[in-house]
Amino acid sequence: MTKPREKNREELQAEIEDGKKKIRQLENREKVLRQKLSQEERRTRSHRLIVRGAVFESIVPEAKTMTDEEAAAFLRLALTSEEARAYLKKRTKGGKSE
């Protein structure tokens, strides 16, 4: 059996630089993917907020003329009812009711 040739100093340095270059490329790829994930999460959240706002306005047509503060106060009042609390409590225990 023959011994594999040992790499000289220049070849080792070139291999190290190549490894560093690949690391930078992978780090940049990770950064791009994280940005895409963040954009997708923002898009999903925006969609959810729009849909829920539309549902709120369809159930409470007067909400269209309410200020943000009035709408928040109305929701606080509505969600402190015993029925709302029971629904939320039941839902958090895993029993998603309609």
Biopython code that builds the backbone (N, CA, C, O; Angstrom):
import numpy as np
from Bio.PDB.StructureBuilder import StructureBuilder

atoms = [
    (1, "MET", "N", (0.828, -1.181, 0.000)),
    (1, "MET", "CA", (0.000, 0.000, 0.000)),
    (1, "MET", "C", (0.874, 1.247, 0.000)),
    (1, "MET", "O", (1.885, 1.327, 0.699)),
    (2, "THR", "N", (0.454, 2.211, -0.803)),
    (2, "THR", "CA", (1.215, 3.454, -0.831)),
    (2, "THR", "C", (0.553, 4.467, 0.070)),
    (2, "THR", "O", (-0.668, 4.503, 0.224)),
    (3, "LYS", "N", (1.385, 5.276, 0.651)),
    (3, "LYS", "CA", (0.905, 6.336, 1.538)),
    (3, "LYS", "C", (0.331, 7.471, 0.700)),
    (3, "LYS", "O", (0.924, 7.836, -0.315)),
    (4, "PRO", "N", (-0.820, 8.046, 1.099)),
    (4, "PRO", "CA", (-1.311, 9.211, 0.358)),
    (4, "PRO", "C", (-0.353, 10.383, 0.537)),
    (4, "PRO", "O", (0.227, 10.591, 1.603)),
    (5, "ARG", "N", (-0.212, 11.133, -0.544)),
    (5, "ARG", "CA", (0.699, 12.269, -0.523)),
    (5, "ARG", "C", (0.180, 13.314, 0.447)),
    (5, "ARG", "O", (-1.004, 13.648, 0.430)),
    (6, "GLU", "N", (1.049, 13.823, 1.280)),
    (6, "GLU", "CA", (0.674, 14.880, 2.206)),
    (6, "GLU", "C", (0.574, 16.200, 1.458)),
    (6, "GLU", "O", (1.355, 16.478, 0.547)),
    (7, "LYS", "N", (-0.396, 17.004, 1.857)),
    (7, "LYS", "CA", (-0.579, 18.296, 1.193)),
    (7, "LYS", "C", (0.462, 19.271, 1.714)),
    (7, "LYS", "O", (0.854, 19.256, 2.881)),
    (8, "ASN", "N", (0.890, 20.121, 0.785)),
    (8, "ASN", "CA", (1.864, 21.130, 1.213)),
    (8, "ASN", "C", (1.135, 22.327, 1.826)),
    (8, "ASN", "O", (-0.095, 22.377, 1.832)),
    (9, "ARG", "N", (1.879, 23.256, 2.325)),
    (9, "ARG", "CA", (1.343, 24.415, 3.040)),
    (9, "ARG", "C", (0.361, 25.215, 2.181)),
    (9, "ARG", "O", (-0.694, 25.616, 2.671)),
    (10, "GLU", "N", (0.687, 25.451, 0.926)),
    (10, "GLU", "CA", (-0.179, 26.248, 0.044)),
    (10, "GLU", "C", (-1.511, 25.543, -0.200)),
    (10, "GLU", "O", (-2.563, 26.181, -0.226)),
    (11, "GLU", "N", (-1.456, 24.236, -0.378)),
    (11, "GLU", "CA", (-2.688, 23.483, -0.615)),
    (11, "GLU", "C", (-3.583, 23.515, 0.634)),
    (11, "GLU", "O", (-4.804, 23.630, 0.526)),
    (12, "LEU", "N", (-2.968, 23.412, 1.808)),
    (12, "LEU", "CA", (-3.735, 23.479, 3.050)),
    (12, "LEU", "C", (-4.364, 24.854, 3.232)),
    (12, "LEU", "O", (-5.522, 24.965, 3.635)),
    (13, "GLN", "N", (-3.590, 25.913, 2.932)),
    (13, "GLN", "CA", (-4.114, 27.284, 3.032)),
    (13, "GLN", "C", (-5.279, 27.476, 2.065)),
    (13, "GLN", "O", (-6.288, 28.091, 2.410)),
    (14, "ALA", "N", (-5.129, 26.941, 0.843)),
    (14, "ALA", "CA", (-6.198, 27.063, -0.158)),
    (14, "ALA", "C", (-7.454, 26.331, 0.317)),
    (14, "ALA", "O", (-8.570, 26.813, 0.120)),
    (15, "GLU", "N", (-7.271, 25.174, 0.939)),
    (15, "GLU", "CA", (-8.404, 24.405, 1.443)),
    (15, "GLU", "C", (-9.102, 25.148, 2.588)),
    (15, "GLU", "O", (-10.329, 25.143, 2.682)),
    (16, "ILE", "N", (-8.322, 25.775, 3.442)),
    (16, "ILE", "CA", (-8.882, 26.573, 4.541)),
    (16, "ILE", "C", (-9.691, 27.741, 3.981)),
    (16, "ILE", "O", (-10.806, 28.000, 4.432)),
    (17, "GLU", "N", (-9.135, 28.438, 3.008)),
    (17, "GLU", "CA", (-9.844, 29.578, 2.395)),
    (17, "GLU", "C", (-11.126, 29.117, 1.712)),
    (17, "GLU", "O", (-12.155, 29.790, 1.784)),
    (18, "ASP", "N", (-11.056, 27.965, 1.047)),
    (18, "ASP", "CA", (-12.240, 27.422, 0.383)),
    (18, "ASP", "C", (-13.316, 27.101, 1.431)),
    (18, "ASP", "O", (-14.499, 27.368, 1.218)),
    (19, "GLY", "N", (-12.895, 26.530, 2.556)),
    (19, "GLY", "CA", (-13.835, 26.237, 3.639)),
    (19, "GLY", "C", (-14.462, 27.496, 4.188)),
    (19, "GLY", "O", (-15.667, 27.531, 4.437)),
    (20, "LYS", "N", (-13.653, 28.546, 4.384)),
    (20, "LYS", "CA", (-14.180, 29.824, 4.875)),
    (20, "LYS", "C", (-15.182, 30.421, 3.894)),
    (20, "LYS", "O", (-16.205, 30.974, 4.298)),
    (21, "LYS", "N", (-14.882, 30.306, 2.608)),
    (21, "LYS", "CA", (-15.776, 30.831, 1.577)),
    (21, "LYS", "C", (-17.120, 30.098, 1.626)),
    (21, "LYS", "O", (-18.178, 30.720, 1.531)),
    (22, "LYS", "N", (-17.066, 28.779, 1.775)),
    (22, "LYS", "CA", (-18.307, 27.997, 1.853)),
    (22, "LYS", "C", (-19.106, 28.375, 3.101)),
    (22, "LYS", "O", (-20.334, 28.448, 3.061)),
    (23, "ILE", "N", (-18.401, 28.613, 4.209)),
    (23, "ILE", "CA", (-19.074, 29.026, 5.445)),
    (23, "ILE", "C", (-19.790, 30.357, 5.230)),
    (23, "ILE", "O", (-20.940, 30.511, 5.643)),
    (24, "ARG", "N", (-19.118, 31.329, 4.581)),
    (24, "ARG", "CA", (-19.749, 32.636, 4.311)),
    (24, "ARG", "C", (-20.964, 32.467, 3.410)),
    (24, "ARG", "O", (-21.990, 33.114, 3.618)),
    (25, "GLN", "N", (-20.849, 31.589, 2.396)),
    (25, "GLN", "CA", (-21.979, 31.368, 1.500)),
    (25, "GLN", "C", (-23.170, 30.775, 2.253)),
    (25, "GLN", "O", (-24.314, 31.182, 2.052)),
    (26, "LEU", "N", (-22.884, 29.816, 3.116)),
    (26, "LEU", "CA", (-23.963, 29.192, 3.892)),
    (26, "LEU", "C", (-24.576, 30.181, 4.883)),
    (26, "LEU", "O", (-25.788, 30.170, 5.101)),
    (27, "GLU", "N", (-23.751, 31.028, 5.480)),
    (27, "GLU", "CA", (-24.282, 32.045, 6.399)),
    (27, "GLU", "C", (-25.170, 33.028, 5.654)),
    (27, "GLU", "O", (-26.216, 33.430, 6.164)),
    (28, "ASN", "N", (-24.760, 33.419, 4.445)),
    (28, "ASN", "CA", (-25.587, 34.322, 3.638)),
    (28, "ASN", "C", (-26.892, 33.638, 3.232)),
    (28, "ASN", "O", (-27.950, 34.266, 3.231)),
    (29, "ARG", "N", (-26.817, 32.379, 2.896)),
    (29, "ARG", "CA", (-28.018, 31.628, 2.522)),
    (29, "ARG", "C", (-28.976, 31.551, 3.719)),
    (29, "ARG", "O", (-30.188, 31.706, 3.569)),
    (30, "GLU", "N", (-28.414, 31.311, 4.900)),
    (30, "GLU", "CA", (-29.223, 31.278, 6.118)),
    (30, "GLU", "C", (-29.913, 32.626, 6.337)),
    (30, "GLU", "O", (-31.091, 32.675, 6.689)),
    (31, "LYS", "N", (-29.179, 33.710, 6.128)),
    (31, "LYS", "CA", (-29.733, 35.048, 6.307)),
    (31, "LYS", "C", (-30.906, 35.274, 5.348)),
    (31, "LYS", "O", (-31.944, 35.803, 5.744)),
    (32, "VAL", "N", (-30.735, 34.874, 4.095)),
    (32, "VAL", "CA", (-31.797, 35.034, 3.095)),
    (32, "VAL", "C", (-33.022, 34.214, 3.492)),
    (32, "VAL", "O", (-34.152, 34.693, 3.403)),
    (33, "LEU", "N", (-32.790, 32.975, 3.931)),
    (33, "LEU", "CA", (-33.910, 32.119, 4.327)),
    (33, "LEU", "C", (-34.635, 32.661, 5.555)),
    (33, "LEU", "O", (-35.861, 32.585, 5.638)),
    (34, "ARG", "N", (-33.882, 33.207, 6.507)),
    (34, "ARG", "CA", (-34.512, 33.798, 7.693)),
    (34, "ARG", "C", (-35.355, 35.011, 7.310)),
    (34, "ARG", "O", (-36.428, 35.222, 7.876)),
    (35, "GLN", "N", (-34.880, 35.807, 6.359)),
    (35, "GLN", "CA", (-35.650, 36.963, 5.890)),
    (35, "GLN", "C", (-36.944, 36.508, 5.221)),
    (35, "GLN", "O", (-38.004, 37.094, 5.445)),
    (36, "LYS", "N", (-36.855, 35.455, 4.396)),
    (36, "LYS", "CA", (-38.051, 34.934, 3.733)),
    (36, "LYS", "C", (-39.050, 34.416, 4.766)),
    (36, "LYS", "O", (-40.254, 34.641, 4.642)),
    (37, "LEU", "N", (-38.548, 33.726, 5.778)),
    (37, "LEU", "CA", (-39.421, 33.215, 6.832)),
    (37, "LEU", "C", (-40.094, 34.359, 7.571)),
    (37, "LEU", "O", (-41.288, 34.291, 7.864)),
    (38, "SER", "N", (-39.345, 35.402, 7.874)),
    (38, "SER", "CA", (-39.889, 36.563, 8.563)),
    (38, "SER", "C", (-40.965, 37.237, 7.711)),
    (38, "SER", "O", (-42.011, 37.630, 8.228)),
    (39, "GLN", "N", (-40.712, 37.370, 6.416)),
    (39, "GLN", "CA", (-41.701, 37.976, 5.516)),
    (39, "GLN", "C", (-42.967, 37.130, 5.469)),
    (39, "GLN", "O", (-44.076, 37.666, 5.478)),
    (40, "GLU", "N", (-42.805, 35.815, 5.420)),
    (40, "GLU", "CA", (-43.962, 34.925, 5.373)),
    (40, "GLU", "C", (-44.758, 35.016, 6.677)),
    (40, "GLU", "O", (-45.989, 35.021, 6.652)),
    (41, "GLU", "N", (-44.067, 35.087, 7.807)),
    (41, "GLU", "CA", (-44.755, 35.224, 9.092)),
    (41, "GLU", "C", (-45.515, 36.546, 9.162)),
    (41, "GLU", "O", (-46.635, 36.592, 9.669)),
    (42, "ARG", "N", (-44.902, 37.635, 8.648)),
    (42, "ARG", "CA", (-45.598, 38.928, 8.633)),
    (42, "ARG", "C", (-46.822, 38.882, 7.727)),
    (42, "ARG", "O", (-47.878, 39.411, 8.075)),
    (43, "ARG", "N", (-46.681, 38.248, 6.563)),
    (43, "ARG", "CA", (-47.793, 38.139, 5.621)),
    (43, "ARG", "C", (-48.935, 37.340, 6.244)),
    (43, "ARG", "O", (-50.101, 37.717, 6.123)),
    (44, "THR", "N", (-48.603, 36.248, 6.903)),
    (44, "THR", "CA", (-49.612, 35.415, 7.548)),
    (44, "THR", "C", (-50.321, 36.184, 8.657)),
    (44, "THR", "O", (-51.544, 36.115, 8.783)),
    (45, "ARG", "N", (-49.553, 36.917, 9.459)),
    (45, "ARG", "CA", (-50.145, 37.700, 10.553)),
    (45, "ARG", "C", (-51.054, 38.790, 9.987)),
    (45, "ARG", "O", (-52.165, 38.987, 10.479)),
    (46, "SER", "N", (-50.590, 39.494, 8.958)),
    (46, "SER", "CA", (-51.403, 40.563, 8.343)),
    (46, "SER", "C", (-52.712, 39.993, 7.808)),
    (46, "SER", "O", (-53.777, 40.581, 7.997)),
    (47, "HIS", "N", (-52.626, 38.853, 7.143)),
    (47, "HIS", "CA", (-53.826, 38.219, 6.599)),
    (47, "HIS", "C", (-54.798, 37.872, 7.726)),
    (47, "HIS", "O", (-55.997, 38.137, 7.627)),
    (48, "ARG", "N", (-54.271, 37.279, 8.797)),
    (48, "ARG", "CA", (-55.109, 36.900, 9.936)),
    (48, "ARG", "C", (-55.793, 38.129, 10.535)),
    (48, "ARG", "O", (-56.988, 38.086, 10.829)),
    (49, "LEU", "N", (-55.056, 39.215, 10.719)),
    (49, "LEU", "CA", (-55.627, 40.432, 11.304)),
    (49, "LEU", "C", (-56.709, 41.020, 10.409)),
    (49, "LEU", "O", (-57.743, 41.477, 10.897)),
    (50, "ILE", "N", (-56.474, 41.008, 9.112)),
    (50, "ILE", "CA", (-57.464, 41.547, 8.169)),
    (50, "ILE", "C", (-58.738, 40.713, 8.205)),
    (50, "ILE", "O", (-59.843, 41.254, 8.261)),
    (51, "VAL", "N", (-58.577, 39.383, 8.173)),
    (51, "VAL", "CA", (-59.749, 38.502, 8.187)),
    (51, "VAL", "C", (-60.535, 38.682, 9.482)),
    (51, "VAL", "O", (-61.763, 38.774, 9.461)),
    (52, "ARG", "N", (-59.827, 38.732, 10.607)),
    (52, "ARG", "CA", (-60.525, 38.859, 11.891)),
    (52, "ARG", "C", (-61.192, 40.231, 12.027)),
    (52, "ARG", "O", (-62.277, 40.344, 12.597)),
    (53, "GLY", "N", (-60.547, 41.255, 11.508)),
    (53, "GLY", "CA", (-61.169, 42.577, 11.514)),
    (53, "GLY", "C", (-62.429, 42.594, 10.667)),
    (53, "GLY", "O", (-63.423, 43.219, 11.038)),
    (54, "ALA", "N", (-62.393, 41.910, 9.531)),
    (54, "ALA", "CA", (-63.564, 41.840, 8.658)),
    (54, "ALA", "C", (-64.696, 41.077, 9.336)),
    (54, "ALA", "O", (-65.862, 41.455, 9.221)),
    (55, "VAL", "N", (-64.351, 40.004, 10.042)),
    (55, "VAL", "CA", (-65.373, 39.246, 10.768)),
    (55, "VAL", "C", (-66.001, 40.136, 11.840)),
    (55, "VAL", "O", (-67.223, 40.173, 11.984)),
    (56, "PHE", "N", (-65.168, 40.846, 12.585)),
    (56, "PHE", "CA", (-65.668, 41.750, 13.633)),
    (56, "PHE", "C", (-66.627, 42.774, 13.033)),
    (56, "PHE", "O", (-67.712, 42.999, 13.569)),
    (57, "GLU", "N", (-66.231, 43.394, 11.922)),
    (57, "GLU", "CA", (-67.093, 44.408, 11.302)),
    (57, "GLU", "C", (-68.365, 43.805, 10.723)),
    (57, "GLU", "O", (-69.397, 44.474, 10.673)),
    (58, "SER", "N", (-68.309, 42.550, 10.285)),
    (58, "SER", "CA", (-69.529, 41.932, 9.750)),
    (58, "SER", "C", (-70.508, 41.594, 10.870)),
    (58, "SER", "O", (-71.721, 41.627, 10.665)),
    (59, "ILE", "N", (-69.986, 41.267, 12.055)),
    (59, "ILE", "CA", (-70.848, 40.950, 13.189)),
    (59, "ILE", "C", (-71.344, 42.227, 13.866)),
    (59, "ILE", "O", (-72.488, 42.293, 14.317)),
    (60, "VAL", "N", (-70.482, 43.235, 13.933)),
    (60, "VAL", "CA", (-70.815, 44.510, 14.584)),
    (60, "VAL", "C", (-70.649, 45.622, 13.549)),
    (60, "VAL", "O", (-69.599, 46.264, 13.504)),
    (61, "PRO", "N", (-71.666, 45.863, 12.718)),
    (61, "PRO", "CA", (-71.547, 46.877, 11.665)),
    (61, "PRO", "C", (-71.182, 48.267, 12.201)),
    (61, "PRO", "O", (-70.553, 49.062, 11.502)),
    (62, "GLU", "N", (-71.578, 48.548, 13.431)),
    (62, "GLU", "CA", (-71.261, 49.843, 14.036)),
    (62, "GLU", "C", (-69.754, 50.014, 14.244)),
    (62, "GLU", "O", (-69.282, 51.134, 14.438)),
    (63, "ALA", "N", (-69.018, 48.943, 14.205)),
    (63, "ALA", "CA", (-67.569, 49.001, 14.414)),
    (63, "ALA", "C", (-66.889, 49.861, 13.345)),
    (63, "ALA", "O", (-65.816, 50.417, 13.580)),
    (64, "LYS", "N", (-67.515, 49.967, 12.178)),
    (64, "LYS", "CA", (-66.932, 50.759, 11.090)),
    (64, "LYS", "C", (-66.801, 52.230, 11.471)),
    (64, "LYS", "O", (-65.913, 52.932, 10.989)),
    (65, "THR", "N", (-67.683, 52.677, 12.327)),
    (65, "THR", "CA", (-67.643, 54.092, 12.719)),
    (65, "THR", "C", (-67.001, 54.317, 14.086)),
    (65, "THR", "O", (-66.881, 55.454, 14.542)),
    (66, "MET", "N", (-66.591, 53.229, 14.738)),
    (66, "MET", "CA", (-65.948, 53.346, 16.057)),
    (66, "MET", "C", (-64.485, 53.744, 15.904)),
    (66, "MET", "O", (-63.838, 53.427, 14.906)),
    (67, "THR", "N", (-63.981, 54.440, 16.908)),
    (67, "THR", "CA", (-62.540, 54.690, 16.951)),
    (67, "THR", "C", (-61.868, 53.402, 17.421)),
    (67, "THR", "O", (-62.535, 52.476, 17.883)),
    (68, "ASP", "N", (-60.562, 53.354, 17.302)),
    (68, "ASP", "CA", (-59.831, 52.177, 17.779)),
    (68, "ASP", "C", (-60.066, 51.951, 19.264)),
    (68, "ASP", "O", (-60.232, 50.816, 19.713)),
    (69, "GLU", "N", (-60.079, 53.041, 20.021)),
    (69, "GLU", "CA", (-60.292, 52.943, 21.459)),
    (69, "GLU", "C", (-61.686, 52.418, 21.771)),
    (69, "GLU", "O", (-61.850, 51.586, 22.664)),
    (70, "GLU", "N", (-62.693, 52.898, 21.043)),
    (70, "GLU", "CA", (-64.062, 52.437, 21.266)),
    (70, "GLU", "C", (-64.206, 50.949, 20.918)),
    (70, "GLU", "O", (-64.859, 50.193, 21.638)),
    (71, "ALA", "N", (-63.599, 50.552, 19.825)),
    (71, "ALA", "CA", (-63.666, 49.139, 19.429)),
    (71, "ALA", "C", (-62.983, 48.260, 20.475)),
    (71, "ALA", "O", (-63.490, 47.191, 20.813)),
    (72, "ALA", "N", (-61.838, 48.706, 20.985)),
    (72, "ALA", "CA", (-61.133, 47.939, 22.014)),
    (72, "ALA", "C", (-61.972, 47.853, 23.283)),
    (72, "ALA", "O", (-62.053, 46.792, 23.901)),
    (73, "ALA", "N", (-62.588, 48.945, 23.669)),
    (73, "ALA", "CA", (-63.434, 48.959, 24.865)),
    (73, "ALA", "C", (-64.630, 48.026, 24.676)),
    (73, "ALA", "O", (-65.000, 47.299, 25.598)),
    (74, "PHE", "N", (-65.233, 48.043, 23.489)),
    (74, "PHE", "CA", (-66.363, 47.170, 23.202)),
    (74, "PHE", "C", (-65.947, 45.705, 23.305)),
    (74, "PHE", "O", (-66.644, 44.893, 23.913)),
    (75, "LEU", "N", (-64.815, 45.383, 22.710)),
    (75, "LEU", "CA", (-64.345, 43.994, 22.761)),
    (75, "LEU", "C", (-64.028, 43.558, 24.193)),
    (75, "LEU", "O", (-64.340, 42.435, 24.590)),
    (76, "ARG", "N", (-63.406, 44.455, 24.963)),
    (76, "ARG", "CA", (-63.122, 44.126, 26.368)),
    (76, "ARG", "C", (-64.420, 43.817, 27.112)),
    (76, "ARG", "O", (-64.513, 42.839, 27.855)),
    (77, "LEU", "N", (-65.412, 44.667, 26.898)),
    (77, "LEU", "CA", (-66.708, 44.477, 27.554)),
    (77, "LEU", "C", (-67.343, 43.163, 27.114)),
    (77, "LEU", "O", (-67.837, 42.400, 27.944)),
    (78, "ALA", "N", (-67.330, 42.903, 25.824)),
    (78, "ALA", "CA", (-67.951, 41.685, 25.293)),
    (78, "ALA", "C", (-67.218, 40.437, 25.771)),
    (78, "ALA", "O", (-67.849, 39.415, 26.040)),
    (79, "LEU", "N", (-65.919, 40.508, 25.876)),
    (79, "LEU", "CA", (-65.143, 39.320, 26.227)),
    (79, "LEU", "C", (-65.037, 39.068, 27.725)),
    (79, "LEU", "O", (-64.451, 38.072, 28.147)),
    (80, "THR", "N", (-65.593, 39.952, 28.519)),
    (80, "THR", "CA", (-65.595, 39.713, 29.962)),
    (80, "THR", "C", (-66.888, 39.058, 30.423)),
    (80, "THR", "O", (-67.058, 38.800, 31.614)),
    (81, "SER", "N", (-67.806, 38.784, 29.494)),
    (81, "SER", "CA", (-69.054, 38.111, 29.866)),
    (81, "SER", "C", (-68.732, 36.686, 30.315)),
    (81, "SER", "O", (-67.699, 36.125, 29.949)),
    (82, "GLU", "N", (-69.616, 36.121, 31.100)),
    (82, "GLU", "CA", (-69.422, 34.756, 31.601)),
    (82, "GLU", "C", (-69.348, 33.765, 30.441)),
    (82, "GLU", "O", (-68.539, 32.837, 30.463)),
    (83, "GLU", "N", (-70.186, 33.962, 29.435)),
    (83, "GLU", "CA", (-70.190, 33.050, 28.288)),
    (83, "GLU", "C", (-68.856, 33.087, 27.544)),
    (83, "GLU", "O", (-68.316, 32.048, 27.165)),
    (84, "ALA", "N", (-68.333, 34.297, 27.342)),
    (84, "ALA", "CA", (-67.052, 34.437, 26.638)),
    (84, "ALA", "C", (-65.927, 33.805, 27.447)),
    (84, "ALA", "O", (-65.065, 33.122, 26.893)),
    (85, "ARG", "N", (-65.936, 34.033, 28.756)),
    (85, "ARG", "CA", (-64.891, 33.456, 29.612)),
    (85, "ARG", "C", (-64.969, 31.930, 29.606)),
    (85, "ARG", "O", (-63.943, 31.252, 29.549)),
    (86, "ALA", "N", (-66.178, 31.398, 29.665)),
    (86, "ALA", "CA", (-66.360, 29.939, 29.657)),
    (86, "ALA", "C", (-65.865, 29.359, 28.321)),
    (86, "ALA", "O", (-65.205, 28.320, 28.295)),
    (87, "TYR", "N", (-66.189, 30.035, 27.229)),
    (87, "TYR", "CA", (-65.746, 29.583, 25.907)),
    (87, "TYR", "C", (-64.224, 29.557, 25.833)),
    (87, "TYR", "O", (-63.635, 28.572, 25.388)),
    (88, "LEU", "N", (-63.595, 30.634, 26.267)),
    (88, "LEU", "CA", (-62.133, 30.701, 26.204)),
    (88, "LEU", "C", (-61.484, 29.666, 27.125)),
    (88, "LEU", "O", (-60.478, 29.052, 26.771)),
    (89, "LYS", "N", (-62.072, 29.481, 28.307)),
    (89, "LYS", "CA", (-61.528, 28.502, 29.253)),
    (89, "LYS", "C", (-61.633, 27.096, 28.668)),
    (89, "LYS", "O", (-60.681, 26.318, 28.733)),
    (90, "LYS", "N", (-62.780, 26.779, 28.102)),
    (90, "LYS", "CA", (-62.994, 25.461, 27.494)),
    (90, "LYS", "C", (-62.038, 25.258, 26.324)),
    (90, "LYS", "O", (-61.496, 24.167, 26.148)),
    (91, "ARG", "N", (-61.831, 26.291, 25.532)),
    (91, "ARG", "CA", (-60.949, 26.209, 24.362)),
    (91, "ARG", "C", (-59.505, 25.975, 24.760)),
    (91, "ARG", "O", (-58.796, 25.217, 24.098)),
    (92, "THR", "N", (-59.060, 26.613, 25.831)),
    (92, "THR", "CA", (-57.665, 26.452, 26.258)),
    (92, "THR", "C", (-57.404, 25.068, 26.824)),
    (92, "THR", "O", (-56.258, 24.624, 26.885)),
    (93, "LYS", "N", (-58.462, 24.387, 27.239)),
    (93, "LYS", "CA", (-58.305, 23.017, 27.744)),
    (93, "LYS", "C", (-58.296, 22.000, 26.605)),
    (93, "LYS", "O", (-58.286, 20.795, 26.857)),
    (94, "GLY", "N", (-58.298, 22.466, 25.364)),
    (94, "GLY", "CA", (-58.212, 21.559, 24.226)),
    (94, "GLY", "C", (-59.537, 21.249, 23.567)),
    (94, "GLY", "O", (-59.569, 20.637, 22.499)),
    (95, "GLY", "N", (-60.623, 21.657, 24.177)),
    (95, "GLY", "CA", (-61.929, 21.395, 23.598)),
    (95, "GLY", "C", (-62.381, 22.547, 22.736)),
    (95, "GLY", "O", (-63.128, 23.407, 23.201)),
    (96, "LYS", "N", (-61.949, 22.585, 21.498)),
    (96, "LYS", "CA", (-62.325, 23.697, 20.607)),
    (96, "LYS", "C", (-63.811, 23.606, 20.306)),
    (96, "LYS", "O", (-64.257, 22.711, 19.587)),
    (97, "SER", "N", (-64.565, 24.527, 20.856)),
    (97, "SER", "CA", (-65.999, 24.556, 20.608)),
    (97, "SER", "C", (-66.314, 25.597, 19.541)),
    (97, "SER", "O", (-65.482, 26.436, 19.196)),
    (98, "GLU", "N", (-67.526, 25.521, 19.033)),
    (98, "GLU", "CA", (-67.895, 26.433, 17.953)),
    (98, "GLU", "C", (-68.584, 27.657, 18.482)),
    (98, "GLU", "O", (-68.965, 28.534, 17.706)),
]
sb = StructureBuilder()
sb.init_structure("model")
sb.init_model(0)
sb.init_chain("A")
sb.init_seg("    ")
for serial, (resi, resn, name, xyz) in enumerate(atoms, 1):
    if name == "N":
        sb.init_residue(resn, " ", resi, " ")
    sb.init_atom(name, np.array(xyz, "f"), 0.0, 1.0, " ", f" {name:<3s}", serial, name[0])
structure = sb.get_structure()
